[in-house]
Amino acid sequence: MRSRWVVFLAHGLVAVASQALFVTYAPVTQDAARHFGVPVDRIGWLSQVFPLVYVLLAVPAGLALDRFLRPALVLGAVLTAAGAFLRLVADDFTWAFVGQAVAAVGQPFVLNAIPGLAVAYLAERHRATGVAAASAATFAGMVLGYLLGACLPGEGHIRTLAFVTALVALDAGVCLVAALRLRPHPSHGLAPATGGAGGAGGVRAFRTAFGNRHVRRLCAVAVIPMGTFIALATFVQPLLAPAGVAEPTAGLVLALTMVAGVVGCAVVPVWAERRGREVEVMGAAIAVTAMACLHLALVPSTPTAFVTLLGTGFMLLPALPIGLSLSERHAPGAESTAAGLIWMAGNLGGVVLATVVGLLVTRPALAFAALLAATLLALPALHWFRRLERPVDPVV
């Protein structure tokens, strides 16, 4: 089988657009609040709607992708672009939220497709690299969103941000529709006529994914670290403001954190997969994230934010493609549904932790301490998964 990287390139562009929409308002939280005339915590919901909708639609989207890969992925691209343009109907909070909600519905169709696309369009030897590259593109979208916010600060540029990201979503969607004219390789159980997994959709795919102990334990591992990162991405700007970190600086910190994550996704998962060190890498990522929260709680400052968050990005974000690659191995025929369960678990953690941090946004030290405590809870879950991957011989 010959790998068809052009499909992954086009998918990566849509993933970039989706995540740029997700974080559009995060680096300009206070400016957006003044622009729309609403409290800061309400601006947080323009980002939080994405993980909330993901929790609701992760499994249905995964089932649809396992059965009808190409049509479901096109639907995700259309919803992403439609949501982006709905934000331009009127320059107020209501239409901004409506557009974000529609784009959020498209997100699980885009992101859940990563393992399924790897199976459908890549040779087996390239799949881990493909999953890592697609995940890197996802975080590159956040880089774009944060860089746009850092380059266009001020409440007068809020509508400009919405317009630029809408054009990105439109162009990316057109590229993906064109690339998906290439049919999946039929030898991998995909029905060329529909682009779906022949007979693998519906209840069968769900049973295959959820019935696998490895996938269930990966979901338990994903809940808290992904939730911590979503909470940081949503509220780090107002949390750092009392320490004297300016809004454009916070946006730059977030952008560089995503750049570090993109670099990490391109390097770390491939290294870990070749050496069989996936669990150890995820454990190191959890430890680095916990230390970052501790330092931000005790000594918040611009240098602390740069050092700790860049380290978090480089180590924590690659844990996602590692988890997706592991799920693809353990749930053949239901890769997208398994990915949906992992994404759902992480976004559920994001909804819970971002809500908690939103309530503590005026008390940054307490908010970072809460994230520290939550992050450490991921270590027992990772140990639980490790015991399944590498059972310990009983002592005689």
C-alpha positions in Angstrom: 0.0 0.0 0.0 1.3 3.4 -0.9 0.8 6.2 1.6 -1.3 9.1 0.4 0.0 12.1 2.4 -1.9 14.7 0.4 -5.1 13.6 2.3 -3.3 14.1 5.6 -2.1 17.5 4.5 -5.6 18.6 3.6 -7.0 17.2 6.9 -4.3 19.1 8.7 -5.4 22.3 7.3 -9.0 21.8 8.5 -7.6 20.7 11.9 -5.7 24.0 12.0 -8.8 26.0 11.2 -10.9 24.1 13.8 -8.4 24.8 16.6 -7.8 28.4 15.5 -11.6 28.9 16.0 -11.4 27.1 19.3 -8.9 29.6 20.8 -9.8 32.7 18.9 -10.9 34.6 22.0 -8.5 33.0 24.6 -5.5 35.3 24.0 -7.7 38.4 23.9 -10.1 37.5 26.7 -10.3 40.9 28.4 -10.4 42.8 25.1 -13.2 40.6 23.9 -15.1 41.1 27.1 -14.9 44.9 26.6 -15.8 44.6 22.9 -18.9 42.6 23.5 -19.8 44.3 26.8 -19.9 41.1 28.9 -18.0 39.7 31.9 -14.7 38.0 31.4 -16.1 34.6 32.5 -18.6 34.7 29.7 -15.8 35.0 27.2 -14.4 31.8 28.5 -17.6 30.0 27.3 -16.6 30.9 23.7 -13.8 28.4 24.2 -15.4 26.1 26.7 -18.3 25.3 24.3 -15.8 23.2 22.2 -15.0 20.6 24.9 -18.6 20.6 26.1 -19.9 19.8 22.6 -17.1 17.3 22.2 -18.3 15.4 25.2 -21.8 15.1 23.7 -20.8 14.2 20.2 -17.5 12.3 20.5 -19.0 8.8 20.3 -21.6 9.6 17.6 -19.0 11.3 15.5 -16.6 8.3 15.9 -19.3 5.9 14.9 -20.1 7.9 11.8 -16.5 8.1 10.8 -16.0 4.3 11.3 -18.9 3.7 9.0 -18.7 6.6 6.5 -15.2 8.1 6.8 -15.2 10.6 3.9 -18.8 11.9 4.1 -18.5 12.4 7.9 -15.2 14.2 7.5 -16.6 16.5 4.8 -19.5 17.3 7.2 -17.0 18.3 9.9 -15.2 20.6 7.4 -18.5 22.2 6.4 -19.6 22.8 9.9 -16.3 24.3 10.8 -16.5 26.8 8.0 -20.2 27.6 8.6 -19.5 28.3 12.3 -16.7 30.6 11.4 -18.8 32.7 9.1 -21.8 32.7 11.5 -19.7 34.8 13.9 -19.7 37.5 11.2 -23.5 37.8 11.0 -23.5 40.4 13.8 -20.7 41.9 15.9 -22.1 40.8 19.3 -21.7 38.0 21.8 -24.8 36.1 20.8 -23.6 35.5 17.2 -20.0 34.8 18.4 -21.4 32.1 20.6 -23.7 30.6 17.9 -20.8 30.5 15.5 -18.5 28.9 18.1 -21.2 26.3 18.9 -21.7 25.3 15.2 -17.9 25.0 14.7 -17.7 23.0 17.9 -20.1 20.5 16.4 -17.8 20.0 13.5 -14.7 19.5 15.7 -15.2 15.8 16.7 -15.7 14.8 13.1 -12.4 16.4 12.2 -10.3 15.3 15.1 -11.7 11.8 15.6 -10.8 11.0 12.0 -7.0 10.9 12.7 -6.5 7.2 13.4 -9.1 6.2 10.8 -7.3 8.3 8.1 -4.0 6.7 9.1 -5.4 3.2 8.5 -7.2 4.2 5.3 -4.5 6.2 3.6 -1.1 5.3 5.0 1.1 2.2 4.9 1.3 0.5 8.3 4.9 1.7 8.8 3.9 5.3 8.4 0.8 5.3 10.7 2.5 6.4 13.9 4.2 9.2 12.1 0.9 10.2 10.4 -1.0 10.3 13.7 1.8 12.4 15.2 1.8 14.8 12.2 -2.0 15.2 12.3 -1.9 15.8 16.0 0.9 18.4 15.5 -1.4 20.1 12.9 -4.1 20.3 15.5 -1.9 22.2 17.9 -0.5 24.3 15.1 -4.1 25.6 14.7 -3.9 26.8 18.3 -0.5 28.4 17.5 -2.2 30.3 14.7 -5.0 31.4 17.0 -2.7 32.7 19.7 -0.4 34.4 17.2 -3.3 36.2 15.6 -4.4 37.4 19.1 -0.9 38.5 20.0 -0.5 40.3 16.6 -4.0 41.9 16.7 -4.5 43.0 20.3 -7.2 45.5 21.4 -10.9 45.4 21.3 -11.0 47.1 17.9 -9.5 43.9 16.3 -12.0 41.3 17.6 -14.0 41.3 14.3 -10.8 41.2 12.3 -9.8 38.0 14.1 -13.1 36.4 13.3 -12.9 37.4 9.6 -9.3 36.0 9.2 -10.1 32.7 10.8 -13.3 32.4 8.7 -11.2 32.6 5.5 -8.8 30.0 6.8 -11.7 27.6 7.5 -13.2 28.1 4.1 -9.9 27.5 2.2 -9.1 24.5 4.3 -12.5 22.9 3.7 -12.2 23.3 0.0 -8.7 21.6 0.1 -10.1 18.7 2.1 -13.1 18.1 -0.2 -10.7 18.0 -3.1 -8.2 15.6 -1.4 -11.0 13.2 -0.3 -11.7 12.4 -4.0 -8.9 9.8 -3.4 -10.6 6.7 -2.2 -9.3 4.8 0.9 -7.3 1.7 0.2 -9.8 -1.2 -0.1 -7.5 -3.8 1.4 -8.1 -2.2 4.9 -11.8 -3.1 5.2 -13.0 0.2 3.8 -15.9 0.3 1.4 -14.7 2.5 -1.5 -18.2 3.5 -2.5 -18.9 5.1 0.8 -15.5 5.7 2.3 -16.7 4.0 5.4 -15.6 0.9 7.3 -17.7 -1.9 5.8 -19.9 -3.3 8.6 -17.8 -1.7 11.3 -20.0 1.1 12.3 -22.8 1.5 14.8 -23.1 -0.7 17.9 -20.4 -3.1 16.7 -17.7 -0.3 16.5 -18.7 1.0 19.9 -18.5 -2.5 21.5 -15.1 -3.0 19.9 -13.8 0.2 21.2 -15.4 0.5 24.6 -15.2 -3.2 25.3 -11.4 -3.0 25.0 -9.7 -2.6 28.4 -6.7 -0.8 27.0 -9.0 1.9 25.4 -11.0 2.3 28.7 -7.8 2.8 30.7 -6.4 5.2 28.1 -9.6 7.2 28.6 -9.0 7.3 32.3 -5.4 8.5 31.7 -6.6 11.2 29.3 -9.2 12.9 31.5 -7.0 15.0 33.7 -3.9 16.0 31.7 -6.0 17.1 28.7 -8.4 18.8 31.1 -5.6 20.7 32.7 -4.3 21.8 29.4 -7.7 23.0 28.2 -8.2 25.0 31.4 -4.8 26.6 31.0 -5.4 27.4 27.4 -8.7 29.0 28.3 -7.8 31.1 31.3 -4.1 31.5 31.5 -4.3 35.1 30.3 -6.5 36.4 33.1 -4.7 34.2 35.6 -1.4 35.8 34.8 -2.7 39.3 34.6 -2.4 40.0 38.4 1.3 39.1 38.2 1.9 41.8 35.7 1.8 39.7 32.5 0.4 41.9 29.8 -2.3 40.5 27.5 -0.2 40.4 24.3 2.6 38.7 26.3 0.3 36.1 27.6 -0.9 35.5 24.0 2.7 35.1 22.9 3.4 32.6 25.8 0.4 30.5 24.7 1.5 30.7 21.0 5.1 29.5 21.9 3.6 26.8 24.1 1.8 25.5 21.1 4.9 25.8 19.0 6.7 23.7 21.5 3.8 21.2 21.4 4.0 21.0 17.6 7.7 20.3 17.8 7.1 17.7 20.6 4.4 16.0 18.6 6.7 15.7 15.6 9.5 14.1 17.6 8.4 12.6 20.9 5.7 10.1 19.8 7.9 8.6 17.1 10.8 8.3 19.5 8.6 6.7 22.1 6.9 4.3 19.7 10.3 3.1 18.3 11.6 2.4 21.8 8.4 1.1 23.4 8.5 3.9 26.0 5.1 5.4 25.5 4.0 4.9 29.2 7.2 6.5 30.5 6.8 9.5 28.3 3.2 10.0 29.4 4.4 9.8 33.0 7.1 12.4 32.4 4.5 14.7 30.8 2.2 14.5 33.8 5.1 15.3 36.1 6.2 18.3 34.1 2.7 19.7 34.0 2.3 19.3 37.7 5.6 21.2 38.3 4.5 23.9 36.0 1.2 24.4 38.0 3.2 24.5 41.2 5.6 27.2 40.0 2.8 29.3 38.5 1.0 29.1 41.9 4.1 30.1 43.9 6.1 32.5 41.7 3.9 33.7 38.9 5.7 36.0 36.4 6.5 36.4 32.8 9.8 34.3 32.9 8.1 31.6 35.0 5.2 31.4 32.5 7.6 31.1 29.5 9.7 28.4 31.0 7.0 26.2 32.6 4.4 26.5 29.9 6.9 25.8 27.0 8.0 22.7 28.9 4.4 21.7 29.4 3.7 22.1 25.7 6.7 20.1 24.6 6.0 17.2 26.9 2.2 17.1 27.5 0.8 17.7 24.0 2.6 14.6 22.5 0.8 12.4 25.0 -2.3 12.8 22.8 -0.9 11.2 19.6 0.7 8.6 21.8 -2.7 7.7 23.2 -4.3 7.7 19.8 -1.6 5.4 18.3 -2.1 3.0 21.3 -5.9 3.0 20.7 -5.5 2.3 17.0 -3.4 -0.8 17.8 -5.9 -2.1 20.4 -9.2 -1.4 18.5 -8.8 -2.4 14.9 -11.9 -1.6 12.8 -13.1 0.9 15.3 -10.2 3.4 15.3 -12.3 6.5 15.1 -14.7 5.4 17.8 -11.8 4.6 20.1 -10.3 8.0 19.3 -13.6 9.6 20.0 -13.7 8.0 23.5 -10.3 9.3 24.3 -11.1 12.8 23.0 -14.4 12.7 24.9 -12.6 11.8 28.2 -10.1 14.6 27.7 -12.7 17.2 26.9 -14.9 16.1 29.8 -11.9 16.8 32.0 -11.6 20.1 30.2 -15.2 21.1 30.9 -14.9 20.3 34.6 -11.5 21.8 35.2 -12.1 24.9 33.1 -15.3 25.5 35.0 -13.5 25.2 38.3 -10.7 27.5 37.2 -13.4 30.0 35.8 -14.8 30.2 39.3 -11.3 30.8 40.7 -10.2 33.2 38.0 -9.9 36.1 40.5 -7.7 33.9 42.8 -4.9 32.7 40.5 -2.8 31.0 43.2 -5.7 28.9 44.2 -6.6 28.1 40.6 -3.1 26.9 39.8 -3.1 24.8 43.0 -6.3 23.2 42.0 -4.9 22.3 38.6 -1.8 20.9 40.4 -3.9 18.6 42.6 -6.0 17.5 39.7 -3.0 16.7 37.5 -1.3 14.5 40.1 -4.5 12.3 40.1 -3.5 11.1 36.6 -0.5 9.2 37.9 -2.5 6.4 39.5 -4.5 6.1 36.3 -1.3 5.8 34.2 0.0 3.1 36.6 -3.3 1.2 36.1 -2.8 1.3 32.4 0.9 0.3 32.7 -0.1 -2.8 34.6 -2.3 -3.9 31.7 0.4 -3.2 29.1 3.2 -4.8 31.1 1.8 -7.2 33.7 3.9 -7.8 36.7 4.9 -11.4 37.3 3.5 -12.7 40.6 6.0 -13.2 43.4 6.6 -16.9 44.0 
